[in-house]
Amino acid sequence: MPRGKYTNHKGRNRKFTSPEELEEQRKQEEQKQKWRKEHGDESSSEEESEGNKSGSDDSDDSDSDEDHPTKAKGVSGLIEVENPNRVVKKNKKLSNLNSLPEGEKPQLSRREREEIERQRAAAAYQKAHAEGKTDQARADLARLAIIRQQREEAAKRREAEKKAKEETTTKKK
C-alpha cells in the first residue's frame, strides 16, 4: 500500500468477470424467479424482474427503502409551514393547452400589451393622415397646393415666353 494522501491507480491489476461467471449468475437468478413463482410470491418477483430489466441489481435496497417511510428532518415533522414564495410546478397536459376556453385570451406581458397598443395607434394615425384629418396632413396638403399653384404659374410663363419667341421669329422672317 503506497504511503501518502494520494494513490495512483495506474498499472494496478484489474479483475474482470468472466463470461462463464456471468452466465452462471444469470442462471441462478432465473432459478430463484422460477422458485418464487411456484411458491406464490409473484409480487416480489415482478419487482425484481423490473429492477433487473432497468439494469440495477439493488432491488433489495429499494425494497427496504419502501418499508421505511422517509423521516422529516428537523422540526418540519412537528410544524407544518408552507412557504408562500414556493411555486409548485404543475404539469399541464397537451390536450388542455390546445383547448383554451374561448372567452379567455392568453395573458400578455406589459411589454407585449404596449407594443400592440403602439401598433394600433400608428395604424390609426396613418389612416387619419391618409384621410387628411391630422394637422400634419393639413400642412402637407396646403404645401402641395402652394407648389401646384407655383408650377402652374411657371408653366403659364414658359408658354407665354414660347409664344413671344415664336412671334418674334416669325416677324423677323
N, C-alpha and C positions, 0 to 999 in steps of 0.2 A: 504494500500500500504506500503510495507516494506521500511525502510529507508536505505540509503547507495547505493553504486555503483552496487553491485551485487544482483540479486534477485534469489530466489530459486523457481523452478517450481514444486518441489515435493509436492504431496498432493493437488495440485490445482484441481479445478473442470474442467472436460473436457466435451466439448459439441460434441456429435456425431449426425450426420444427420440420422434421422430415415428412414427406407426403404420406408415408405409412402411418405415422402417429396421427396425422390429421384425419385420415380415413378411419382409423380405429376410434378416435373421439366421436366422429360423426355417427358411426355405427352404435356406439354406446348411447348417444343421445336418442337415436331412433328407438332403441330397445326400451329406454326409460319412457318415452312417449307412448309406445305400444302398451307397456305395463300399466301406465296411468289410465289409458283409455279403457283397458279391460277391467280395471278396478273401479270405474265410475268417477274418476277425478278429472272430468273434462274441462272444468272451468280453468284450472291452473295450467293444463296442457295448452289451451288456446292462448293464454297469456304468454307462455314460454315460446310457443311457435311464433307469435307476433314479434317477440323480442329477438328471436334468432333470425327472423327474416330481415329485421332492420339492422342487423349486424352487431347487436350488443349482447354480450353474454352475462350481463349484470341483472338478469331478471330476478334473482334472489334479493338483490339490494332494493330494486324498485318495489317488490312485494313488501319488504319491511318498512319502506317509506309510507306506503299506503295504510299500513296498520296503525301507525302513529300520526295523529293529526299535528299540523305544524303549530308550534308554540308561539305565542305572541311575545315579542321582545319588550322588555321594559314594562312600563305601566300601560301600554296600549291595550293589553288584555283586560285591564281593570276599568279604564276610562275610554269611552267611545268619543273620539274627537273627529270631526270632519273638517278638513281644510277647505275653506271657501275658495281658495285660489287654485285648487287642484282641478284640472279639467279631465274628466273621464272620457277616454276615446271611445266613441260609439261606432261600431261597424255598420255601414249602410249597405243595403242590398242594391244591386244594379237595377233591378226592376223598379224599386222605389225611386231611384234617382231619375230614371227616364220619365216616369209618370208624375210630374209636378201637378199640383192642383191648379185648375185653370184660373182661379181667382187670384192666386198668389203670383207675384212677379219675383224673380230672383233678386235678392238683396244686393245692391250695388254699393261700392265704396264711395266715399266722399269725392275722391278724385274723378272716378268714373261718372258720377252724377254731374259734377261741374263741367266735365268735358262734353257730355251730351247737351247740357244747357247752353254751353258756348256754341256748339254746332247749330242748335236750334236758333239761337239769337242771330248768328251770322247768316243763316238761310233766310230768316225773316227780314233782316236788313237788306240783303241783296234783292229780295222780292219787292220791297218798298222802294228801293233805289231804281229798279227797272221800271216801276210804275211812275216814278218821278215825285214821290211823296216826301223824300228826305231833303234836308237843307242842302246837302252836298249835290244831290241830283238836280235841284233847282238851280244852284250856282253853275253846274256844268251845262245845263240847258241854256241858261242866259248867256254864258260864254260862247256856246255853239251858235246861238242866234246872232251874236255880235260878229263872230268870224264869218258866218254865211253872208251877212249884210256887207261886210268889208270886201269879200270876194266878189259878190255881185257888182258892187261899185267899181272894183278894179277891172272886172270883165267888161263893163259898160265903157270905162275909159279906154281900154285897149281897142274895143270895137270902134269907138269914136276916132281914135288915132289912126286905125287902119283905113277907115273911110276918108279921113283927111289926107292921108298919104296917097290914096288912090286918086282922089280928086286933083291933088297937086301933080301927080304923074300924068294924068290924062290931060290936064290943061297945058302942060309943057309940050306935049306932042302935038 
